[in-house]
Every structure is written in C-alpha cells, then in structure tokens.
Amino acid sequence: MNMSKKSIYRIVFQSQGSVYELYAREVSQGAMFAFVEVGDITFGERSKLVLDPSDEKLKSEFSGVTRTYIPLHSVVRIDQVEKEGRAKIRPSGDPESGNISHFPMPMKPPAVE
C-alpha cells in the first residue's frame, strides 16, 4: 500500500462514538501490525470569516501530529480522491454518516459452574 506523495486520500474511520473523515497525502499499512498509518494530514484553506466548530475541533485534535495510527478494525473506507474535501467529525448515528455501525465483537462466554 505504498502511496504516492501527490495523491490525496480520504480516510473514514470510527473513534469514540464518532465518525471521522480526514484527508491525507500518505496512507500505508505501516510497521505496527493491524494499524493503518496516516501521514501528512491536510485540512485545506478555508475562509477565515466562517469558522466551522467541527473543523476547528479536528485541527486542535491533530495539531502537532505528523503521523497517526488507526486500528484496522476502525477503518470504514479509504478512497484516493482527485481533490481534498472538508475534514469533519460526525456522531455515529448521524444520517450523513450512512449506516455505519460498530463491528460485532465476540461476547464473553458465560461462566461454567
């Protein structure tokens, strides 16, 4: 999954009950097992007159982050896109998020007496 520097990728993943949509120039399998490595996260230039709270929350959460590692089971999709869109955070139940639900996790078997 070695990606070109000029490409732009949209990464959609779940974290802490929200759906994140980020844009980055680097995406790879990475050296850590079961993690997707994302680098060179971009936020684009937005109008300085209109402030989007979601955009500002993302910028502050990822400020100073040069590379992030997303657990593979949290990734919803990764698309190579022609141009960068707006990074955003949405609650998981938001209709704009589609029908994204948590991956089923194995249940602990009942204790045997």
C-alpha positions in Angstrom: 0.0 0.0 0.0 2.9 2.4 -0.7 1.2 5.6 -1.8 2.5 8.5 -3.9 3.2 11.8 -2.3 1.0 13.7 -4.8 -2.1 11.6 -4.2 -4.8 12.7 -1.8 -6.7 10.1 0.3 -10.0 10.4 2.2 -9.9 8.2 5.3 -13.2 7.5 7.1 -12.9 5.8 10.5 -14.7 5.4 13.8 -13.3 6.6 17.1 -15.0 7.2 20.5 -18.6 7.1 19.1 -17.9 9.4 16.2 -17.1 9.0 12.5 -14.0 10.9 11.4 -13.3 11.9 7.8 -9.7 13.0 7.2 -7.7 13.9 4.2 -4.0 12.9 3.9 -1.3 12.5 1.4 0.3 9.4 2.9 -1.5 6.1 3.8 0.2 2.8 4.3 -0.1 -0.5 6.2 2.7 0.7 8.5 5.1 -1.2 10.7 2.6 -1.7 13.5 0.5 -4.8 13.0 -3.2 -4.2 12.4 -2.9 -0.4 12.1 -3.2 1.9 9.1 -0.5 4.6 9.1 -1.7 8.0 8.0 0.7 10.9 7.5 0.7 14.4 6.1 -2.9 15.2 7.2 -4.3 18.1 5.4 -7.1 20.5 6.3 -7.2 22.8 3.3 -7.5 26.5 3.3 -11.0 27.6 4.5 -12.4 31.1 4.7 -11.1 33.0 7.7 -14.5 34.6 8.1 -16.5 31.4 8.7 -15.4 29.1 11.5 -16.7 25.6 11.5 -16.6 24.1 15.0 -16.1 20.6 13.7 -13.1 21.8 11.5 -11.6 23.6 14.5 -12.0 20.5 16.8 -10.2 18.3 14.2 -7.4 20.9 13.8 -6.9 21.1 17.5 -7.0 17.3 18.0 -4.5 16.7 15.3 -2.3 19.8 15.8 1.4 18.7 16.1 0.5 15.2 14.8 2.9 14.2 12.0 1.6 10.7 11.7 -1.3 8.8 13.2 -2.0 5.1 13.5 -5.7 4.0 13.1 -6.7 0.5 14.2 -7.6 -1.6 11.2 -11.0 -2.6 12.6 -11.9 1.1 13.0 -11.4 2.0 9.3 -14.6 2.2 7.3 -13.0 3.1 4.0 -10.1 4.7 2.3 -10.5 6.5 -1.1 -8.0 8.0 -3.4 -9.6 11.3 -4.4 -8.8 14.0 -7.0 -9.1 16.9 -4.6 -9.3 17.5 -0.9 -12.7 17.9 0.7 -13.7 19.2 4.1 -12.4 17.1 7.1 -15.2 16.5 9.6 -16.4 14.6 12.7 -19.9 13.3 12.9 -21.7 11.3 15.6 -22.1 7.6 14.6 -25.9 7.9 14.4 -25.8 10.9 12.1 -27.7 10.2 8.8 -24.8 11.8 6.9 -22.6 9.0 8.2 -24.6 6.4 6.4 -25.5 3.2 8.1 -22.2 2.8 9.9 -22.3 0.6 13.0 -19.7 -0.9 15.3 -18.1 -4.1 14.2 -19.5 -7.0 16.2 -17.1 -8.1 18.9 -17.1 -11.6 20.3 -19.0 -11.9 23.5 -17.5 -13.5 26.6 -19.0 -16.9 27.1 -21.0 -17.5 30.3 -19.0 -18.9 33.3 -19.3 -22.6 33.7 -20.2 -23.7 37.2 
